[in-house]
Amino acid sequence: MTITTPPRASSPSSGFGTRAVHAGSEHDPSTGAVIPAISLSTTFAQTAVGQPVGEYEYSRSSNPNRKNFEDMVAALENAKHALAFSSGSATTAVILQSLASGSHVISVSDVYGGTHRYFTQVAKAHGVKVTFTPEIEVDIREHITPATKLVWIETPSNPTLRLVDIRAVATAAHEHGIMVVVDNTFLSPYIQNPLDHGADIVVHSVTKYINGHSDVVMGVAAFNSEELFKRLSFLQNAIGAIPSAFDSWLAHRGAKTLHLRAREATVNATAVGHALEASPHVIAVNYPGLDSHPHRAIAKKQHRNGMGGGMLSFRIRGGHAAAERFCQLTRIFTLAESLGGVESLCEVPSSMTHAGIPKEQREAVGVFDDLVRLSCGVEDAEDLKNDVLQALERAVAETANGANGTNGVNGH
Ligand SMILES: *Cc1c(COP(=O)(O)O)cnc(C)c1O
C-alpha cells in the first residue's frame, strides 16, 4: 500500500481567495494549530556548529512569521520570491541601494511623495541619478542612456489616479536590458499583478491594502529572478530594515481577506464616483473604474475585471476652502493621511500628502488646490454615498456664503 501525501492547501493554480487564505499558512506540525504561532525568538538552536535545528538561525536574517508572509505575497503576485521590509519606504530604499554607483533611473513624475523624496534627496548620495517624466509610455526611449538601469512606475498614480501601460514601458525598457519596478500599493495584488504584464519587481506599502486595517507599517517586494533574490535578500539582511514577527503575523492575517476588502472597496468607490460625477458641486472625478477615465482602456487590460479599486479623487467647486470644509464635514470618512484600510478616509493632497511639491509642478500633474482624495473602506456603499453628498452640499454652500471667514471665489 502506498501512502499518498495530502494535497497542498493552495497551489499556483488555485484561485486568489484560496491562495490568500492558505499560502504560507501551513498547520503547525506539532500541535495542529491552524494559525502559526508568533515566533518571538531572536535566535535558533544549532545541533552542531553551523547546523541549526530547522531553517532559521537569527531573526534578522529570517524569521518564521516573515517567511510565511513572504510566501503568501509571492503566491498573490504570481512571483517566485517575496521579501518583506520594515516599511514601503525601506523597500524602495533597498531596491535603489542595490544599484551600482553611477546608475541612472527613469521614474514617472507623480510618484508617492516619500519615493520622490528618496529619489531626489537620498539616492544621489550614493551616485544614483533619477530623471522624471510625466508621459513615460511616450518618451521613455528619449530618456534612456547607457547608464540607465531601472524604470520606476506607479499605476494608478497618487492622487490623480492616472494609469501607465506596464507592458508598453516594459517592452521599451527590456530592449535595453533595463529593469522595471511597479509600485502596486494603490490596487493591491487582487486587482493588478504587474509581473504578469512584464514588470521585473512589484513593490507594496503593506501598510495600505495588504494589511488593510491601519495598524501595521510594512513593505514588500516580489519578483521571479534568482539573481534579484540573491542581491535583495543579501541587502535585506545587511541593512536590516526588517519587519517584526508580530507585524508580519498581523499583516498576514490582514491579507487573508484582501480579496473581500478590495472587491467591496471597489463597489463603494464606484458608487461614490457615480454620485460625484452627477453632482453640480464637482468639477471633475478621477476614478479608473469610470468610463469617463482617460485611461479606462488600460484599466480594462491591466486590472482584474476592469475594477477601479478603492481610491478616487475629485475637484470640488469653491476652491481650496471648499475642499478643506468638505473633509471636516464628512461623518464617516475620517480626515487623515494614508489609505487602503477598512475605514474610509479623506484628505486634501495640496496641503497634506503633496504639500512638499511646488504649486506649478503639482498643478502640471493635476494636483489642484481644490482636489480631494478619498480612500473608500468597506462600510456600506449607500452610507458612504450619502456622507459624501451631504458634505458636498454643506461645504459648497458654506464657502459660497463666505462662512468661516473663507471666500469661495479664491483658491482656483
Ligand atoms: C504609503 C506609500 C508608500 C510608502 O510606504 P510606507 O509603508 O508608508 O513607508 C509608497 N508608495 C505608495 C504608493 C504609498 O501609498
The ligand as a Tripos MOL2 file, in Angstrom:
@<TRIPOS>MOLECULE
LIG
   15    15     1     0     0
SMALL
NO_CHARGES

@<TRIPOS>ATOM
      1 C1          2.4160   54.7840    1.5970 C.3       1 LIG1
      2 C2          3.0550   54.5420    0.2900 C.ar      1 LIG1
      3 C3          4.4230   54.2580    0.1840 C.ar      1 LIG1
      4 C4          5.3490   54.2620    1.3790 C.3       1 LIG1
      5 O1          5.0470   53.2380    2.2540 O.3       1 LIG1
      6 P1          5.3130   53.3270    3.8610 P.3       1 LIG1
      7 O2          4.8610   51.9830    4.3150 O.co2     1 LIG1
      8 O3          4.4900   54.4590    4.3850 O.co2     1 LIG1
      9 O4          6.7650   53.5700    4.0360 O.co2     1 LIG1
     10 C5          4.9450   54.0050   -1.0770 C.ar      1 LIG1
     11 N1          4.1650   54.0420   -2.1770 N.ar      1 LIG1
     12 C6          2.8540   54.3230   -2.1030 C.ar      1 LIG1
     13 C7          2.0490   54.3720   -3.3630 C.3       1 LIG1
     14 C8          2.2490   54.5880   -0.8840 C.ar      1 LIG1
     15 O5          0.9420   54.8850   -0.8230 O.3       1 LIG1
@<TRIPOS>BOND
     1     1     2 1
     2     2     3 ar
     3     2    14 ar
     4     3     4 1
     5     3    10 ar
     6     4     5 1
     7     5     6 1
     8     6     7 2
     9     6     8 1
    10     6     9 1
    11    10    11 ar
    12    11    12 ar
    13    12    13 1
    14    12    14 ar
    15    14    15 1
@<TRIPOS>SUBSTRUCTURE
     1 LIG1         1 GROUP 0 **** ****
